[in-house]
Amino acid sequence: MSRRAFVLGAVATNVLAAGCAATRSGQPLAQSLQPAPVLPPVAHEAIGSDALRTPELDARYAAVVDDGYAIPAVPYWKIDPKFYRQQVLDPTGEAPGTVVVDTPNRFLYLVEEDGTAMRYGVGIGRVGFTWEGRGIVHWRQRWPRWKPPAEMIARKPELETYSVANGGMEPGIGNPLGARALYIHQNGEDTLYRLHGSPEWWTMGTAASSGCVRLVNQDVIDLYERVPYHAPIVVKQTPLTA
């Protein structure tokens, strides 16, 4: 078997969609993945090529209308396949229902029963804007308003127009929080740390945000449906070993 055929077969096996569910708008949105092993290494030259495209992945990362907002398709074949949403053996050792952010490896895990976890590729905060520790998902929001904190406005005064006092930025595809946001609290206080959506698919696997964890919008919608209020979250600055 050629390497190209092996890669295509592995991707198709590991990311096969279980079906579709309707959003409020009636447009299709891919459901969760079935259990699958970690994707094998892919040659760098394959990334960005048609070698990584499958009908199942096309459907999973397709354009979709959600709550009346049009989410663009993700050209997932331009992203390293290890950052595709997939079910893996749990490397975290945490209890089921726990969200774990492996900052160095750019992965977010949602721990499941039976020793598995749903893994998502993420973009993380730039050096100097990182946070670690244990907290809870205190609040969840569909199509949130963005209200930059005072510290960010101090760095960029032009953001004052989106301050809390001014009501924040309207929801929409251009909003930095994307389609969903999960707000993290620790010891009863807001950490200002968020898990949120983003249309900037090219930032998956990079350190590009101001401290928050970003997922492509199609993945954050999936995560949002799985994570309940007050779910525990662990953010690590040392890498996990999968």
Phi, psi and omega per residue, in radians:
M1 nan 2.329 3.114
S2 -1.247 2.782 3.100
R3 -1.071 -0.681 3.133
R4 -1.044 -0.782 -3.132
A5 -1.165 -0.670 3.121
F6 -1.097 -0.774 3.141
V7 -1.101 -0.794 3.141
L8 -1.069 -0.764 -3.130
G9 -1.151 -0.693 -3.133
A10 -1.165 -0.751 3.132
V11 -1.100 -0.763 -3.127
A12 -1.095 -0.680 -3.131
T13 -1.203 -0.765 -2.998
N14 -1.356 -0.341 -3.048
V15 -2.155 0.393 3.138
L16 -1.108 2.155 -3.132
A17 -1.321 2.531 -3.140
A18 -1.410 -0.362 -3.114
G19 2.759 -2.824 -3.119
C20 -2.280 2.610 3.049
A21 -2.215 2.567 -3.125
A22 -1.441 2.416 2.964
T23 -1.448 -3.123 3.118
R24 -1.067 -0.478 -3.119
S25 -1.428 -0.176 -3.121
G26 1.561 0.004 3.128
Q27 -1.511 2.638 -3.064
P28 -1.265 2.572 3.054
L29 -2.487 2.200 -3.048
A30 -1.064 2.460 3.089
Q31 -1.500 -2.935 -3.024
S32 -1.232 2.837 3.092
L33 -1.428 2.719 2.980
Q34 -1.460 2.789 3.124
P35 -0.944 2.404 -3.103
A36 -2.740 2.622 3.087
P37 -1.288 2.950 3.110
V38 -1.121 2.477 3.106
L39 -1.083 2.509 3.102
P40 -1.276 2.840 3.080
P41 -1.016 2.529 3.134
V42 -2.122 2.343 3.118
A43 -1.007 2.454 -3.081
H44 -0.975 -0.643 -3.085
E45 -1.200 -0.328 3.117
A46 -1.303 -0.508 -3.127
I47 -1.159 2.246 -3.094
G48 1.679 -0.090 -3.108
S49 -1.843 2.941 3.115
D50 -1.175 -0.167 3.134
A51 -1.057 -0.412 -3.082
L52 -1.741 0.006 -3.077
R53 -1.548 2.371 3.046
T54 -2.430 2.730 3.071
P55 -1.050 -0.625 -3.134
E56 -1.130 -0.771 3.114
L57 -1.222 -0.625 3.066
D58 -0.994 -0.741 -3.135
A59 -1.229 -0.696 -3.094
R60 -1.113 -0.708 -3.072
Y61 -1.895 0.443 3.140
A62 -1.282 2.848 2.987
A63 -1.069 2.522 -3.104
V64 -2.614 2.628 3.030
V65 -1.786 2.149 -3.077
D66 -2.248 2.096 -3.104
D67 0.921 0.547 3.116
G68 1.550 -0.069 -3.140
Y69 -1.766 2.323 -3.125
A70 -1.522 2.037 3.113
I71 -1.717 2.147 -3.134
P72 -1.157 2.731 3.029
A73 -1.149 2.650 3.079
V74 -1.749 2.150 3.043
P75 -1.332 1.263 -2.972
Y76 -1.043 -0.456 -3.119
W77 -1.156 -0.198 3.077
K78 -1.619 0.007 3.138
I79 -1.902 2.503 3.073
D80 -0.993 2.243 -3.085
P81 -1.006 -0.380 3.127
K82 -1.142 -0.303 3.126
F83 -1.630 0.055 3.026
Y84 -1.262 2.550 3.059
R85 -1.048 2.261 -3.125
Q86 -2.811 2.717 3.102
Q87 -1.618 2.325 -3.047
V88 -2.387 2.958 2.966
L89 -1.151 2.397 -3.066
D90 -1.272 2.086 3.105
P91 -1.684 0.052 -2.923
T92 -1.584 -0.565 -3.055
G93 1.329 0.126 -3.131
E94 -1.544 2.881 -3.127
A95 -1.229 2.627 3.064
P96 -0.943 2.457 -3.106
G97 1.646 -0.125 -3.134
T98 -1.497 2.402 3.012
V99 -1.639 2.286 3.130
V100 -2.217 2.186 3.077
V101 -1.814 2.017 3.051
D102 -1.637 1.571 -3.009
T103 -1.049 -0.848 -3.091
P104 -1.065 -0.638 -3.114
N105 -1.564 -0.090 3.104
R106 1.116 0.746 3.085
F107 -2.155 2.581 2.945
L108 -2.108 2.259 3.124
Y109 -1.963 2.446 2.888
L110 -1.981 1.955 -3.040
V111 -1.240 2.314 -3.128
E112 -1.977 3.131 3.048
E113 -1.278 2.894 3.000
D114 1.114 0.482 3.008
G115 1.337 0.335 3.114
T116 -2.013 2.944 3.075
A117 -2.617 2.574 2.987
M118 -1.540 2.209 -3.075
R119 -1.975 2.366 3.131
Y120 -2.164 2.465 2.965
G121 -1.365 2.497 -3.083
V122 -2.402 2.831 2.859
G123 -1.814 2.543 -3.039
I124 -2.190 3.126 -3.073
G125 -1.247 2.639 3.043
R126 -1.165 2.785 3.061
V127 -0.972 2.302 -3.095
G128 1.694 -0.192 3.131
F129 -2.169 0.453 -3.077
T130 -1.726 2.763 3.124
W131 -2.422 2.615 3.043
E132 -2.521 2.828 3.131
G133 2.350 -2.928 3.128
R134 -1.976 2.484 3.115
G135 -2.748 -2.810 3.089
I136 -2.359 2.699 2.997
V137 -1.399 1.653 -3.015
H138 -1.383 -0.465 -3.058
W139 -2.627 2.532 3.111
R140 -2.247 2.456 -3.059
Q141 -2.490 2.291 2.993
R142 -1.451 2.348 3.100
W143 0.720 1.170 -3.041
P144 -1.296 2.771 2.928
R145 -1.442 2.510 3.122
W146 -1.722 2.178 3.127
K147 -2.215 1.621 -3.074
P148 -1.046 2.447 3.140
P149 -1.207 2.862 -3.097
A150 -1.002 -0.641 -3.126
E151 -1.082 -0.677 3.127
M152 -1.235 -0.708 3.121
I153 -1.118 -0.598 3.096
A154 -1.099 -0.612 3.111
R155 -1.353 -0.591 -3.092
K156 -2.301 1.487 -3.060
P157 -1.001 -0.411 -3.132
E158 -1.143 -0.268 3.122
L159 -1.412 -0.042 3.131
E160 -0.964 -0.540 -3.133
T161 -1.088 -0.344 3.139
Y162 -1.860 0.312 -3.095
S163 -1.173 2.928 3.083
V164 -0.997 -0.739 -3.118
A165 -1.083 -0.520 -3.118
N166 -1.680 0.092 3.038
G167 1.567 -0.032 3.101
G168 1.353 -3.112 3.118
M169 -1.524 2.404 3.104
E170 -1.008 2.575 3.039
P171 -1.063 2.707 3.118
G172 2.712 3.006 -3.055
I173 -1.159 -0.407 3.095
G174 -1.518 -0.093 3.125
N175 -1.256 2.310 -3.073
P176 -1.047 -0.338 -3.133
L177 -1.566 -0.129 3.042
G178 1.153 -2.592 -2.981
A179 -1.370 -0.434 -3.118
R180 -2.594 2.692 3.029
A181 -2.491 2.434 3.045
L182 -2.067 2.184 -2.991
Y183 -1.782 2.234 -3.004
I184 -1.783 2.220 3.070
H185 -2.016 2.679 3.087
Q186 -2.425 2.219 -3.137
N187 0.945 0.666 3.079
G188 1.403 0.080 -3.122
E189 -2.134 2.584 3.106
D190 -1.211 2.196 3.104
T191 -1.435 -0.178 -2.995
L192 1.152 0.249 3.115
Y193 -1.724 2.319 -3.049
R194 -2.276 2.626 2.834
L195 -1.863 2.180 -3.021
H196 -2.662 2.916 3.131
G197 -1.459 2.890 3.103
S198 -2.799 2.455 3.027
P199 -1.413 -0.096 -3.054
E200 -1.497 1.283 -3.075
W201 -1.036 -0.488 -3.096
W202 -1.222 -0.174 3.116
T203 -1.600 -0.035 3.087
M204 -1.144 2.275 -3.093
G205 1.526 0.091 -3.104
T206 -2.083 3.007 3.016
A207 -1.899 1.712 -2.982
A208 -2.335 -0.257 -3.030
S209 -1.687 3.096 3.114
S210 -1.625 0.827 3.031
G211 1.899 -0.388 -3.092
C212 -1.490 2.902 3.090
V213 -1.794 2.143 -3.095
R214 -1.953 2.490 3.052
L215 -2.189 2.742 3.002
V216 -1.082 2.640 -3.024
N217 -1.015 -0.674 3.134
Q218 -1.087 -0.594 -3.139
D219 -1.381 -0.652 -3.126
V220 -1.195 -0.527 3.058
I221 -1.127 -0.753 3.093
D222 -1.083 -0.802 3.132
L223 -1.061 -0.764 -3.115
Y224 -1.001 -0.697 -3.110
E225 -1.232 -0.354 -3.084
R226 -1.661 -0.496 -2.974
V227 -1.691 2.084 3.138
P228 -1.452 2.958 3.005
Y229 -1.024 2.502 3.065
H230 1.135 0.361 3.004
A231 -1.117 2.448 3.084
P232 -1.239 2.581 3.091
I233 -2.372 2.450 3.089
V234 -2.173 2.193 3.097
V235 -1.967 2.109 -3.061
K236 -1.949 2.432 3.045
Q237 -1.811 0.019 3.012
T238 -1.952 2.473 -3.002
P239 -1.251 2.537 2.978
L240 -1.452 2.716 3.042
T241 -1.875 1.918 -3.098
A242 -1.308 nan nan
